[in-house]
């Protein structure tokens, strides 16, 4: 007769429950700002199951919160090295590389991320920022516009687009984009400050003064110290 195949003991369903509980504990520790403890929990999860993309994301970002970019880079590379096809892992690795001054490597990782998730607003935006930092304004504009094609209300995309147009000398396109920022986010101080600077730089003094005043109103609760000082100096100059 047919030889019976020897089988091991059936899987213990409690193991999966325990792993899920550990993951939930790690996430709750992140929410509480207990990043060092969360690292230990997520390391334990990966010892049990090393193929969970979300855990590499959490673990890498814990190390970033602990100001250890080297450890964060290693975590993201570990996940990618296991063959995990995660746009977020590549994107986060690109973010680390860019912060460490390795722009070309960062660009490669973000291009891989985009290939894995071509409809990601954030990845297009990050690529826009990268190319703007490299002063490749046509490519930056291309990616900001791609982000806005997906989400026309993405205020950061409009801001990046405006800054790219301004840097490349397309002043009218920049102005239209800055205006779009403050239309979408009328309570955002940064949008009014950027609009005011652009209006001021292009000789629209009355509108610039109004935008500076609006920025000062919106930022009165704190922060923006440098911009507030610049705005007050600009208003003093524009009023003479």
KADA-V965193 format. One record per backbone hydrogen bond with DSSP energy under -1.0 kcal/mol. CO is the residue of the C=O (numbers start at 1). NH is the residue of the N-H. If there is no record, write none. Layout:
BEGIN
co/nh
CO/NH
CO/NH
END
This chain:
BEGIN
co/nh
12/15
13/17
14/18
15/19
16/20
17/21
18/22
19/23
20/24
21/25
22/26
23/27
24/28
25/29
26/30
27/31
28/32
29/34
30/33
33/35
34/38
35/39
36/40
37/41
38/42
39/43
40/44
41/45
42/46
43/47
44/48
45/49
52/56
53/57
54/58
55/59
56/60
57/61
58/62
59/63
60/64
61/65
62/66
63/68
64/67
68/72
69/73
70/74
71/75
72/76
73/77
74/78
75/79
76/80
77/81
78/82
79/84
80/83
84/86
86/90
87/91
88/92
89/93
90/94
91/95
92/96
93/97
94/98
95/99
96/100
97/102
98/101
102/106
103/107
104/108
105/109
106/110
107/111
108/112
109/113
110/114
111/115
112/116
113/117
117/120
120/124
121/125
122/126
123/127
124/128
125/129
126/130
127/131
128/132
129/133
130/134
131/136
132/135
135/137
136/140
137/141
138/142
139/143
140/144
141/145
142/146
143/147
144/148
145/149
146/150
147/151
151/154
153/155
154/158
155/159
156/160
157/161
158/162
159/163
160/164
161/165
162/166
163/167
164/168
165/170
166/169
169/171
170/174
171/175
172/176
173/177
174/178
175/179
176/180
177/181
178/182
179/183
180/184
181/185
185/188
188/192
189/193
190/194
191/195
192/196
193/197
194/198
195/199
196/200
197/201
198/202
199/204
200/203
203/205
204/208
205/209
206/210
207/211
208/212
209/213
210/214
211/215
212/216
213/217
214/218
215/219
217/220
219/222
224/228
225/229
226/230
227/231
228/232
229/233
230/234
231/235
232/236
233/237
234/238
235/239
237/240
END
